[in-house]
Amino acid sequence: MSNPNPRQLAFQGLKAVHRGAYADVALSRVMPKVIPNADRRLLTELLYGSVRRQRTLDALIDQFAKRPADQQPPDLRTLLHLGLYQLRYLDHIPDAAAIFTTVELAKQNQLSGLSGLVNGLLRQYTRAAARTHDPLDLPSDPIQRLGMLYSYPDWIVQVWNNQLGPAETEQLCDYCNQPPHIDLRINPLKMDRAFVRSQLAAAGLTTSPLPHLPQALRIEGKPGPIPQLPGFQEGWWTVQGASAQLVGHVLNPQPGTVALDVCAAPGGKTTHMAELMQDCGEIWACDRTPSRLRKLQQNLQRLDINTVQLWTGDSRQLPNHIPLADSVLVDAPCSGLGTLHRHADARWRQTPDRVTELSALQLELLQTSAQWVKPGGYLLYATCTLHPQENENVVQSFLQQTSNWSIHPLSTHLELQQSALGAKIWPHRGQMDGFYLAHLQRGDP
């Protein structure tokens, strides 16, 4: 039996994305159960990369095509995305191979009559690229220029530029187009970091401890399927980004206390809270989506954690049987602008209107959750976005509308942008996901 063609699979996945599927769902649907690691990596790179660089690729097609976009078959544009992505972004694939395989894909997918067009456009691009450093015609407006060059909607570039200025905004745009790091969080209830590191090394993996995060290991390179790595099935560790691990350490729930996670699924931060509490105390994990809570339950079983109780429902309407807590985490639903490198299509799905909707939901969650904090207890508001409307503005509104609360600076050696309204992790500075954290304390009655 011949190996599946990763380019053909990527083409099928891209068609699904262009018809509305999420990129990770499309990839899982087309990924064969048995596939060589090199083909797996190429398929993943082609699908995610073509989605991530969609705006740039569309601009190149519009620049070099003789027909306007509305006169082209949709599948033709999808095919050209694949070909141009290889020519522009994959140095290890020769131009001739990228062109030949894309033309062959046209012939195999009812586009034989357009194979000459495909060949001509791709060769036209390579000739232009040989003459100049970058053949892409960029607009003069600085926001539009960055948006087209790095493939983002203008509004996202503008949000970042308003906070960072043009030079750092370009650094951030570049960072969020790179493959994400894979970080592990060691489960101290079962194993220590040094032993896990030695077992991964024996399996041929190089890892690095992360400073100031005592449970973290960063995997160097591409490890292959995560469930097949040493220690996963045994519950020695779980995958969790460095910024997300920082959340648990800032909240710092203590053994024997009561903790509440109001947006808990799929459970990374809930299980971290349990580990920090030495699986001693009481933790309530709440989420409105039963399927995501089932994933949390699976994580609890794998990590052998017993102190977590689950509640399914809208956390803006918490039931009275959930007790007041010493520590409450509001890891709020957000636009995810700090994790765009992890979610290839997220930049195309979010809109300014959606940000406005989310900020209203975030404030409601924060106000409700605050009622479940004991006097003198702590609440941590966290998002993985970099939009002030969802971060500083939400916390400011909360403090203005709710009495007897104060905000604390974060004690950490990580490079954070701290203000009177919380702290922000910028991905390009900290080499980790973008996050916002506001550590709040309820006063005594």
C-alpha positions as CSV (number, residue, x, y, z in Angstrom):
1,M,0.0,0.0,0.0
2,S,1.5,3.4,-1.0
3,N,1.9,6.2,1.5
4,P,-0.7,8.9,1.5
5,N,0.2,12.0,-0.5
6,P,0.6,14.8,2.1
7,R,0.0,17.6,-0.5
8,Q,-3.2,15.9,-1.6
9,L,-4.3,15.6,2.0
10,A,-3.4,19.2,2.7
11,F,-5.4,20.3,-0.3
12,Q,-8.5,18.4,1.0
13,G,-8.0,20.0,4.5
14,L,-7.6,23.5,3.1
15,K,-10.8,23.1,1.1
16,A,-12.6,22.2,4.3
17,V,-11.1,25.2,6.1
18,H,-12.1,27.6,3.3
19,R,-15.7,26.2,3.7
20,G,-15.8,27.0,7.4
21,A,-14.0,24.1,9.3
22,Y,-11.5,24.9,12.0
23,A,-8.0,24.2,10.9
24,D,-7.2,21.7,13.7
25,V,-10.4,19.8,13.0
26,A,-9.7,19.7,9.3
27,L,-6.2,18.5,9.9
28,S,-7.4,15.7,12.3
29,R,-9.9,14.6,9.7
30,V,-7.4,14.2,6.8
31,M,-4.5,12.9,8.9
32,P,-4.2,9.2,8.3
33,K,-3.8,6.9,11.4
34,V,-0.6,5.6,9.9
35,I,1.7,8.1,8.2
36,P,5.5,8.6,8.1
37,N,6.7,11.3,10.5
38,A,8.2,13.3,7.6
39,D,4.8,13.3,5.8
40,R,3.0,14.1,9.0
41,R,5.2,17.2,9.5
42,L,4.8,18.3,5.8
43,L,1.0,17.9,5.9
44,T,0.8,19.9,9.1
45,E,3.1,22.6,7.8
46,L,1.3,22.9,4.5
47,L,-2.2,23.1,6.0
48,Y,-1.5,25.4,9.0
49,G,1.0,27.5,7.1
50,S,-1.3,28.1,4.2
51,V,-4.1,29.1,6.5
52,R,-1.8,31.4,8.6
53,R,-0.4,33.1,5.6
54,Q,-3.7,33.4,3.7
55,R,-3.7,37.2,3.3
56,T,-0.2,37.3,1.9
57,L,-0.9,34.4,-0.5
58,D,-4.1,36.0,-1.7
59,A,-2.2,39.2,-2.4
60,L,0.3,37.4,-4.5
61,I,-2.4,35.6,-6.4
62,D,-4.2,38.9,-7.1
63,Q,-0.9,40.4,-8.1
64,F,0.2,37.8,-10.6
65,A,-3.2,36.4,-11.8
66,K,-4.7,37.6,-15.1
67,R,-8.2,37.0,-13.9
68,P,-9.8,38.8,-10.9
69,A,-10.6,36.6,-7.8
70,D,-14.3,36.5,-8.5
71,Q,-13.7,34.8,-11.8
72,Q,-11.5,32.1,-10.4
73,P,-12.8,28.7,-9.2
74,P,-12.4,28.5,-5.4
75,D,-10.4,25.3,-5.6
76,L,-7.9,27.0,-7.9
77,R,-7.1,29.6,-5.3
78,T,-6.8,26.9,-2.6
79,L,-4.3,25.0,-4.9
80,L,-2.3,28.2,-5.5
81,H,-2.1,28.8,-1.8
82,L,-0.3,25.5,-1.4
83,G,2.0,26.1,-4.3
84,L,2.9,29.7,-3.3
85,Y,3.3,28.7,0.3
86,Q,6.0,26.2,-0.6
87,L,7.8,28.6,-2.9
88,R,7.8,31.5,-0.5
89,Y,8.2,29.9,3.0
90,L,9.6,26.4,2.7
91,D,13.4,26.6,1.9
92,H,13.8,22.8,2.0
93,I,11.6,22.2,-1.0
94,P,13.1,23.0,-4.4
95,D,11.1,25.5,-6.5
96,A,10.9,22.9,-9.4
97,A,9.5,20.3,-7.0
98,A,6.9,22.7,-5.6
99,I,5.7,23.7,-9.0
100,F,5.6,20.2,-10.4
101,T,3.7,18.8,-7.5
102,T,1.2,21.6,-7.5
103,V,0.5,21.2,-11.3
104,E,0.1,17.5,-10.7
105,L,-2.5,18.3,-7.9
106,A,-4.4,20.4,-10.4
107,K,-4.6,17.4,-12.8
108,Q,-5.7,15.0,-10.0
109,N,-8.5,17.3,-8.8
110,Q,-10.6,18.1,-11.9
111,L,-8.5,21.2,-12.6
112,S,-6.5,19.8,-15.6
113,G,-7.7,22.6,-17.8
114,L,-6.1,25.1,-15.4
115,S,-2.8,23.3,-15.0
116,G,-1.1,25.6,-17.5
117,L,-2.4,28.7,-15.5
118,V,-1.1,27.1,-12.3
119,N,2.3,26.4,-13.8
120,G,2.5,29.9,-15.4
121,L,1.6,31.8,-12.2
122,L,4.0,29.9,-10.0
123,R,6.9,30.3,-12.5
124,Q,6.1,34.0,-12.8
125,Y,6.4,34.3,-9.0
126,T,9.8,32.5,-9.0
127,R,11.2,34.7,-11.7
128,A,10.1,37.8,-9.9
129,A,11.6,36.4,-6.6
130,A,14.9,35.9,-8.4
131,R,15.0,39.5,-9.5
132,T,14.1,41.1,-6.2
133,H,14.3,40.4,-2.5
134,D,10.5,40.2,-2.3
135,P,8.2,40.5,-5.3
136,L,5.1,41.3,-3.1
137,D,3.7,44.7,-3.8
138,L,3.1,46.3,-0.4
139,P,0.8,49.2,0.4
140,S,2.4,52.4,1.7
141,D,0.1,52.6,4.8
142,P,2.2,51.1,7.7
143,I,-0.6,49.1,9.3
144,Q,-1.7,47.7,5.9
145,R,1.9,46.9,5.0
146,L,2.5,44.8,8.2
147,G,-1.0,43.2,7.7
148,M,-0.2,42.1,4.2
149,L,3.4,41.2,4.7
150,Y,2.8,39.1,7.9
151,S,-0.8,38.1,7.0
152,Y,-3.0,39.6,9.7
153,P,-6.2,41.6,9.6
154,D,-5.4,45.3,9.8
155,W,-7.5,45.7,13.0
156,I,-5.2,43.3,14.9
157,V,-2.1,45.0,13.8
158,Q,-3.6,48.3,14.8
159,V,-4.4,47.0,18.3
160,W,-0.8,45.9,18.8
161,N,0.7,49.0,17.2
162,N,-1.3,51.2,19.6
163,Q,0.4,49.6,22.5
164,L,3.9,48.8,21.2
165,G,4.7,51.1,18.3
166,P,5.6,49.9,14.8
167,A,9.0,48.3,15.4
168,E,7.8,46.0,18.2
169,T,4.6,45.3,16.4
170,E,6.6,43.9,13.5
171,Q,8.5,41.7,15.9
172,L,5.3,40.4,17.4
173,C,3.7,39.8,14.0
174,D,6.8,37.8,13.1
175,Y,6.8,35.8,16.3
176,C,3.1,34.8,16.0
177,N,3.9,33.2,12.6
178,Q,6.5,30.8,14.0
179,P,5.6,27.3,15.1
180,P,4.7,27.2,18.8
181,H,6.8,25.8,21.6
182,I,5.7,22.6,23.3
183,D,6.0,22.9,27.0
184,L,5.3,20.2,29.6
185,R,4.2,20.6,33.2
186,I,5.6,17.9,35.4
187,N,3.1,16.4,37.8
188,P,4.9,16.5,41.2
189,L,2.3,14.1,42.7
190,K,3.8,11.4,40.6
191,M,7.3,12.3,39.4
192,D,10.1,14.9,39.6
193,R,11.4,17.0,36.7
194,A,14.9,15.5,36.6
195,F,13.6,12.0,36.1
196,V,11.1,12.9,33.4
197,R,13.8,14.8,31.6
198,S,16.1,11.7,31.7
199,Q,13.3,9.5,30.4
200,L,12.6,11.9,27.5
201,A,16.4,12.1,26.8
202,A,16.5,8.3,26.6
203,A,13.8,8.5,24.0
204,G,15.9,10.9,21.9
205,L,14.3,14.2,23.0
206,T,16.1,17.2,24.2
207,T,14.4,19.4,26.8
208,S,15.2,22.5,28.7
209,P,13.9,23.6,32.1
210,L,12.3,27.0,32.1
211,P,13.6,29.5,34.6
212,H,11.2,30.5,37.4
213,L,8.7,27.8,36.5
214,P,9.6,24.8,38.7
215,Q,7.4,22.2,36.9
216,A,8.2,23.3,33.3
217,L,10.2,21.5,30.5
218,R,10.4,22.8,27.0
219,I,10.8,20.3,24.2
220,E,13.3,21.2,21.6
221,G,12.3,20.3,18.0
222,K,9.3,18.3,17.0
223,P,8.5,15.3,19.2
224,G,5.9,13.5,17.1
225,P,2.6,12.2,18.6
226,I,2.4,13.4,22.2
227,P,0.5,10.4,23.7
228,Q,3.4,8.2,22.6
229,L,6.0,10.0,24.6
230,P,7.4,8.5,27.8
231,G,5.3,9.3,30.8
232,F,2.1,10.6,29.2
233,Q,-0.1,7.6,29.8
234,E,1.4,7.2,33.3
235,G,0.4,10.8,34.2
236,W,3.9,12.1,34.8
237,W,3.2,15.3,32.9
238,T,0.7,17.2,30.8
239,V,1.2,19.6,28.0
240,Q,0.8,23.2,29.2
241,G,2.4,26.4,27.8
242,A,4.7,28.4,30.1
243,S,2.3,31.4,30.4
244,A,-0.5,29.1,31.4
245,Q,1.7,27.5,34.1
246,L,2.5,31.0,35.4
247,V,-1.2,31.5,36.1
248,G,-1.3,28.7,38.7
249,H,1.9,29.9,40.4
250,V,0.5,33.5,40.7
251,L,-2.8,32.3,42.1
252,N,-0.8,30.0,44.4
253,P,-3.7,28.0,46.0
254,Q,-2.6,26.4,49.3
255,P,-3.1,22.8,50.4
256,G,-6.3,22.2,52.5
257,T,-8.0,25.3,51.1
258,V,-11.0,25.7,48.8
259,A,-10.4,26.7,45.1
260,L,-12.7,27.5,42.3
261,D,-12.1,27.5,38.5
262,V,-15.1,29.0,36.8
263,C,-14.0,28.4,33.1
264,A,-12.2,25.1,33.7
265,A,-12.3,22.9,30.7
266,P,-10.3,21.2,29.3
267,G,-8.5,21.4,32.7
268,G,-4.9,22.5,32.4
269,K,-5.2,25.1,35.0
270,T,-7.6,23.1,37.2
271,T,-5.1,20.2,37.4
272,H,-2.3,22.6,38.1
273,M,-4.2,24.0,41.0
274,A,-4.7,20.5,42.4
275,E,-1.0,19.8,42.0
276,L,0.0,23.0,43.8
277,M,-2.5,22.1,46.6
278,Q,-0.9,18.6,46.8
279,D,-4.3,17.1,45.9
280,C,-5.4,18.2,49.4
281,G,-8.4,20.4,49.8
282,E,-11.5,21.1,47.7
283,I,-11.5,22.3,44.1
284,W,-14.6,23.1,42.0
285,A,-14.2,23.1,38.3
286,C,-17.1,24.7,36.3
287,D,-17.8,24.9,32.6
288,R,-20.8,25.1,30.4
289,T,-19.7,22.5,27.8
290,P,-20.2,18.9,28.8
291,S,-17.9,17.5,26.1
292,R,-15.0,19.8,27.3
293,L,-15.7,18.7,30.9
294,R,-15.3,15.1,29.8
295,K,-11.8,16.0,28.6
296,L,-11.1,17.5,32.0
297,Q,-12.3,14.3,33.7
298,Q,-10.0,12.3,31.5
299,N,-7.1,14.5,32.5
300,L,-8.0,14.1,36.2
301,Q,-7.9,10.3,35.8
302,R,-4.6,10.2,33.9
303,L,-2.9,12.5,36.4
304,D,-4.5,10.6,39.3
305,I,-6.0,13.7,40.9
306,N,-8.9,13.2,43.3
307,T,-9.9,16.6,44.9
308,V,-11.7,18.1,41.9
309,Q,-15.5,18.2,41.7
310,L,-17.2,19.2,38.4
311,W,-20.2,21.3,37.8
312,T,-21.7,21.8,34.3
313,G,-23.4,25.1,33.6
314,D,-23.1,28.8,33.0
315,S,-20.6,30.2,35.6
316,R,-22.6,33.5,35.6
317,Q,-25.2,31.5,37.5
318,L,-23.2,29.4,40.0
319,P,-25.2,27.2,42.3
320,N,-25.4,27.8,46.1
321,H,-23.9,24.4,47.0
322,I,-20.5,25.6,45.7
323,P,-18.8,27.0,48.8
324,L,-17.0,30.3,49.0
325,A,-13.4,29.9,48.0
326,D,-10.0,31.0,49.2
327,S,-8.7,31.2,45.6
328,V,-10.8,31.8,42.4
329,L,-9.6,31.6,38.9
330,V,-11.4,33.4,36.0
331,D,-9.6,32.1,32.9
332,A,-12.0,34.0,30.7
333,P,-13.1,33.2,27.2
334,C,-11.3,35.7,24.9
335,S,-10.2,36.5,21.4
336,G,-6.9,34.7,21.9
337,L,-4.7,37.3,20.3
338,G,-1.8,36.2,22.4
339,T,-1.9,32.6,21.0
340,L,-2.3,33.1,17.3
341,H,0.8,31.0,16.7
342,R,-1.0,28.1,18.2
343,H,-4.3,28.5,16.3
344,A,-3.7,29.0,12.6
345,D,-7.1,30.3,11.7
346,A,-8.0,32.3,14.8
347,R,-6.8,35.6,13.3
348,W,-9.5,35.2,10.5
349,R,-12.3,34.3,12.9
350,Q,-12.1,37.1,15.4
351,T,-13.5,40.6,14.7
352,P,-13.8,43.8,16.7
353,D,-17.5,43.1,17.2
354,R,-16.7,39.8,18.7
355,V,-14.2,41.5,21.0
356,T,-16.9,43.8,22.3
357,E,-19.2,40.8,22.9
358,L,-16.4,39.0,24.8
359,S,-15.6,41.9,27.0
360,A,-19.2,42.1,28.2
361,L,-19.1,38.4,29.0
362,Q,-15.8,38.7,30.8
363,L,-17.0,41.5,33.0
364,E,-20.1,39.4,33.9
365,L,-18.0,36.4,34.8
366,L,-15.7,38.5,36.9
367,Q,-18.5,40.2,38.8
368,T,-20.2,36.8,39.5
369,S,-17.0,35.0,40.5
370,A,-16.1,37.8,42.9
371,Q,-19.2,36.8,45.0
372,W,-17.6,33.4,45.6
373,V,-14.4,34.7,47.1
374,K,-14.0,34.6,50.9
375,P,-13.2,37.8,52.6
376,G,-9.4,38.2,52.4
377,G,-9.3,35.7,49.5
378,Y,-7.9,36.1,46.0
379,L,-9.2,36.1,42.5
380,L,-7.0,35.9,39.4
381,Y,-8.5,37.2,36.2
382,A,-6.5,35.8,33.2
383,T,-6.8,35.9,29.4
384,C,-4.7,34.8,26.5
385,T,-5.4,37.9,24.5
386,L,-3.5,41.2,24.1
387,H,-6.5,43.5,23.6
388,P,-7.0,46.2,26.3
389,Q,-10.7,46.1,25.8
390,E,-10.7,42.5,27.2
391,N,-8.0,43.1,29.8
392,E,-7.3,46.4,31.4
393,N,-10.7,47.8,30.5
394,V,-12.6,44.8,32.1
395,V,-10.6,45.0,35.3
396,Q,-11.0,48.8,35.5
397,S,-14.8,48.5,35.1
398,F,-14.9,45.8,37.7
399,L,-13.0,47.9,40.2
400,Q,-15.2,50.9,39.5
401,Q,-18.4,48.9,40.0
402,T,-17.3,46.7,42.9
403,S,-16.2,47.9,46.3
404,N,-13.7,46.4,48.7
405,W,-11.3,45.0,46.1
406,S,-7.6,45.8,45.4
407,I,-5.2,44.8,42.8
408,H,-1.6,43.5,43.4
409,P,1.5,43.7,41.3
410,L,2.8,40.2,40.3
411,S,6.0,39.0,42.0
412,T,7.8,37.2,39.2
413,H,11.2,37.4,37.5
414,L,9.6,37.1,34.1
415,E,9.6,40.1,31.8
416,L,6.1,41.5,32.2
417,Q,4.6,44.8,31.3
418,Q,3.0,45.7,34.7
419,S,0.5,48.6,35.3
420,A,-1.9,49.6,38.0
421,L,-4.4,47.3,36.2
422,G,-2.4,44.1,35.9
423,A,0.4,42.6,34.0
424,K,0.9,41.5,30.4
425,I,3.2,38.9,28.8
426,W,4.2,39.9,25.3
427,P,5.1,36.7,23.3
428,H,8.1,38.2,21.4
429,R,9.7,39.4,24.7
430,G,9.1,36.3,26.9
431,Q,9.2,33.6,24.2
432,M,5.9,32.3,25.4
433,D,2.2,32.8,24.8
434,G,0.7,36.2,25.2
435,F,-1.3,36.5,28.5
436,Y,-2.8,39.1,30.7
437,L,-3.1,38.6,34.5
438,A,-4.8,40.7,37.2
439,H,-4.4,39.5,40.8
440,L,-7.2,40.8,42.9
441,Q,-7.9,40.5,46.7
442,R,-11.1,40.9,48.4
443,G,-11.0,43.1,51.6
444,D,-12.2,42.0,55.0
445,P,-15.9,42.6,55.6
